[in-house]
Amino acid sequence: MKGYTRVLLRVDLTTGKITKESIPEEYLKDYIGGSGLATRYLYDEIPSDADPLGPDNKICISVGPLNGGAYPTSGRFNLSCLSPLTGIWLDASSSGKLAYHLKKAGYDAIIMEGVSKEPVYLSIYNGEVELRDASKIWGMKIAPAMEAVFAQCGNNRASISMIGPAGEHLLPMANVMNNKRRTVGRGGAGAVMGSKKLKAIVVYGDRDFEVAEPEEWKAIIKESIKKLQAHPATGQGLPAYGTSVVLARQHESGDVPAKNWQIGDWDGYMKISGPAMAQTILVKHPNPCHACPIHCARHVEIKEGEYKMAGEGPEYETLASFGSMCLNDDLESIVAANVLCNEYGMDTISVGSAIAFAMEAYEKGIITAEDTEGIDLTWGNEKAILAMIEKIGNREGLGDVLGQGVRKAAQQLGKGAEEFSVHVKGMELPYHDPRAFFETGVTYATSPRGACHLHGHIGSWHAQPIPEGGLMAAIPPHETRGKGKMTKLVQDISTVVNSAVVCQFTNFALSVTHMGEALTAATGEPWDGKKVLEAGERIFNLQRAFNNRRGITSADDNLPGRVLASVKGGPVEGKIPDMGTMLNEYYIERGWETDGRPSRKKLQELGLDFVIGDLYQD
Amino acid sequence: MKGYTRVLLRVDLTTGKITKESIPEEYLKDYIGGSGLATRYLYDEIPSDADPLGPDNKICISVGPLNGGAYPTSGRFNLSCLSPLTGIWLDASSSGKLAYHLKKAGYDAIIMEGVSKEPVYLSIYNGEVELRDASKIWGMKIAPAMEAVFAQCGNNRASISMIGPAGEHLLPMANVMNNKRRTVGRGGAGAVMGSKKLKAIVVYGDRDFEVAEPEEWKAIIKESIKKLQAHPATGQGLPAYGTSVVLARQHESGDVPAKNWQIGDWDGYMKISGPAMAQTILVKHPNPCHACPIHCARHVEIKEGEYKMAGEGPEYETLASFGSMCLNDDLESIVAANVLCNEYGMDTISVGSAIAFAMEAYEKGIITAEDTEGIDLTWGNEKAILAMIEKIGNREGLGDVLGQGVRKAAQQLGKGAEEFSVHVKGMELPYHDPRAFFETGVTYATSPRGACHLHGHIGSWHAQPIPEGGLMAAIPPHETRGKGKMTKLVQDISTVVNSAVVCQFTNFALSVTHMGEALTAATGEPWDGKKVLEAGERIFNLQRAFNNRRGITSADDNLPGRVLASVKGGPVEGKIPDMGTMLNEYYIERGWETDGRPSRKKLQELGLDFVIGDLYQD
């Protein structure tokens, strides 16, 4: 059956050997594609004691059944590997052009393994695949390096994914940048590429895109666009204000952290919000992702002054990171910080968190002016933020300490710094406060890549049908009971979305039933909502098992002490999530042992019998 | 107030210094006495890195408000220390005469600390307390050594608690024996006495016994005896057949393990049951404990043959241990095994478990005839059982390996022996099968001293009133939901019973409301059922914190693989407890984090704020 003839490209960077493999049909049936497919391959292929920056780590880039055509938000791909920031599972997705071109070139996945002696980039042009010399662009920042590659290829319609100096320097906060504007964020995939001396991946494909049931496929695309446009979030809020729409609204619910998660009543929120951006620097020609009707990306222009620029505007997370977290209400400086991070190829959440952490350490005297080499890390000092970003990108001085992430930085600094290093499993928290929505705490504590808002963040997803029938009920933000069950469901859905691969924002308007119909039309395989959720659960548990093998237990499933103490001021002062009750309920729903391993029974139910011997030696 | 003027004796064995201290009134109000009082003292006094057999370990013997008079089953005392078998909290109780005499001598507790250079015994004669030379009895078995001490004291009405050769040899299965017939079992308290060179404790007291409200006290005693006599278990079954009554009934429900927890259809059960004993060796003058109307102890006589004896009969656990566990249906040899263990001063559950474990290893070729020095460890060989008990008691050859407990023995033997070493946290399982009653699994997994049937075993205790009102509902044995909640309640009740200090069998007939009335009459302090349960919960959580400090996490709260696989044959074949679901429910009820620590909130609620800094460093 056509839907299941899928090809994986395997690139051995040590030997330069490139092979094409058929993907086993059962992998596609059980794991969908994207994140799921990567999980199945890498669970087998990455040894449980591998060094994230050593030759045993592998990178899997993969797409799914919904990519390559006109399905809304289907311009996304998944990248997975062992994370150098957390030491556990990483998957991260990005839009850009890669998903489209990879599929049109005839591939569903690439596994890159080994280590190249010299810098190279991978070139895929339909059936022609080769490693090319990248020594001339090694060391260059993103924009000029991309231009140089396009000039060499003579094809600037191709997709390009690339690391900047941060990835080359093996910084655990290094991202992979895609066609300048889009990012594989969180967890340091850029450093893994850097460790392999792989500067970039260029893909161009123009083969036919085919689905199993073309008529149904067209109808489903039409219907899904209609639903996305009809929903207030994906039809109005996001198109009008981008992701920063939430900053205006969410700080009123206590969701937006300020001053390294300390205070809840900062008065600068409105100065850096989506509406503020719309009134100042926003240009009215957004850059939508491939096949996306939502258009949340922002194109901004600063016409004069030291931050003069035109290009990608900051997302919500970046606004919170270099804004409220550092008490900086200068919107233009946040745009500049975003540009800098993009040029070095760095994760804006982790970099901003590290700087906010450093500002608190500076205030407390744990970091001195001598350590900073004169940078005045007082709260709100935007010049200091920008200077420190450069230091992190270059791994210079204190920048090298902070660039390892707040977990390691706090260990290195000592003197009580661990009390305000805010991470889960080494991953800095994204900027949704678990004290505002208790369910966020469960998500952060149990997400497979550490604290994460893209593997099950709940937001307003109450339109989801649930297995028992009906829709998922909204539970008040400070209610405890029910949050474990809710989180499990939403994580399974998110996992499917990362495997399909489409955008998490589709969850506002499109149900798992709809997802089942779309997968059926694409593959010809009969999918329904139940099967979709089962696949999500299977993939999620396999990722968990990957992490259990790396030593993760229930003791790692928790929030940092800072967010288990009350925020000062603001609407949620005094609210502390009862993590024990929520997590234990979550474990029951998941069928996990109290030590955090999926039970033998659950593994059997999900067809993950091959995992049992790895997790249970007794 | 008279009820709260209580004295603790502190005996420093290193210096020989003996002091008397007033027990703080709040300790008695918050921790009752017995196990609770010991927990409060030892949490503070035993360093978290202490070696169980080193000078930093301490032994606390304590009684409670109900001891010293005629309250039914009040002849029990509690002994606590760090266990050399498990490395965590130990408390164990015993009847005998100590509780009565200690109280009548004017003390509620003794703490023994340090290490004596030469063997000594502690003599308490009302106000006169001294350490006496025990070099002449060091090395002697229990019966002759006790006779020698009584002869020296000239008072054979005194209480005497003593270790045998096993304790002197620091065997982690060594018990403390009380007036020959009664035992402080489980966890190796005898070895801790041995490590301190403390052979025995002799106590005689004849001072007045006083309670706060004498009239109420008398009425309560009358009422409680009536209730105990009216209940089928404490009024009929236990008086008629002793604890072995359950062997006849329980093997039909799959509760009695056979062949090291492998099979469920052994045909020897009825030959070693209580009714079989009643028809053969039982003598109709049982030896009741002090003030006990239940009379479960057995006096037996074997009139001829190699096992000829007259004395204490084996309890249920001993019958299962040297009977069904080893496939031995020779009742007289089990009596002989019991006598041998009592003479060496050893725990019959752990010794029998270790021998059954060795029999399986022998069958599998992991232990050879060379290892056993010719003892033929085939299943059911009663001569081999008796020979191996002697080897364990003397720590000779293979006996030294087995005597360390099955956890360490399996580690030492290797070759897959860990697959059938049946323990929780190093404590061999007592003989109630979690596959017959799923709730037993939760109790074993979470009991503060490792697998235990005396810190919350449920049995038939459905007469207990619950905080929400009404009685505790019976839940079918193979039901999963509700078992976490049930176990939490029963553990808190058991903890109170161990602190009062009375016999667990009273739970069949007497409620926590009754306990509140009894405590009020004894102390004058207003107690009720709610306050009683709160005290139980407080003590239980403090014991947990003690264990958390020793490194215990949720990963240690589980059952061994052997009892998570199906038993072969019998009424419960194919039944496997779903530990994850039950334990997570249990954690929710307890207010524990998923990593197994009591939450900060729970500790605060219980007035255990002083613990928070020890458990939460972040």
Boltz contact constraints between the chains, C-beta under 6 A:
constraints:
  - contact:
      token1: [A, 553]
      token2: [B, 555]
      max_distance: 6.0
  - contact:
      token1: [A, 554]
      token2: [B, 554]
      max_distance: 6.0
  - contact:
      token1: [A, 554]
      token2: [B, 594]
      max_distance: 6.0
  - contact:
      token1: [A, 554]
      token2: [B, 595]
      max_distance: 6.0
  - contact:
      token1: [A, 555]
      token2: [B, 553]
      max_distance: 6.0
  - contact:
      token1: [A, 555]
      token2: [B, 595]
      max_distance: 6.0
  - contact:
      token1: [A, 557]
      token2: [B, 594]
      max_distance: 6.0
  - contact:
      token1: [A, 561]
      token2: [B, 618]
      max_distance: 6.0
  - contact:
      token1: [A, 580]
      token2: [B, 592]
      max_distance: 6.0
  - contact:
      token1: [A, 580]
      token2: [B, 593]
      max_distance: 6.0
  - contact:
      token1: [A, 580]
      token2: [B, 599]
      max_distance: 6.0
  - contact:
      token1: [A, 581]
      token2: [B, 588]
      max_distance: 6.0
  - contact:
      token1: [A, 583]
      token2: [B, 594]
      max_distance: 6.0
  - contact:
      token1: [A, 584]
      token2: [B, 584]
      max_distance: 6.0
  - contact:
      token1: [A, 584]
      token2: [B, 587]
      max_distance: 6.0
  - contact:
      token1: [A, 584]
      token2: [B, 588]
      max_distance: 6.0
  - contact:
      token1: [A, 584]
      token2: [B, 594]
      max_distance: 6.0
  - contact:
      token1: [A, 587]
      token2: [B, 584]
      max_distance: 6.0
  - contact:
      token1: [A, 588]
      token2: [B, 581]
      max_distance: 6.0
  - contact:
      token1: [A, 588]
      token2: [B, 584]
      max_distance: 6.0
  - contact:
      token1: [A, 592]
      token2: [B, 580]
      max_distance: 6.0
  - contact:
      token1: [A, 593]
      token2: [B, 580]
      max_distance: 6.0
  - contact:
      token1: [A, 594]
      token2: [B, 554]
      max_distance: 6.0
  - contact:
      token1: [A, 594]
      token2: [B, 557]
      max_distance: 6.0
  - contact:
      token1: [A, 594]
      token2: [B, 583]
      max_distance: 6.0
  - contact:
      token1: [A, 594]
      token2: [B, 584]
      max_distance: 6.0
  - contact:
      token1: [A, 595]
      token2: [B, 554]
      max_distance: 6.0
  - contact:
      token1: [A, 595]
      token2: [B, 555]
      max_distance: 6.0
  - contact:
      token1: [A, 599]
      token2: [B, 580]
      max_distance: 6.0
  - contact:
      token1: [A, 618]
      token2: [B, 561]
      max_distance: 6.0
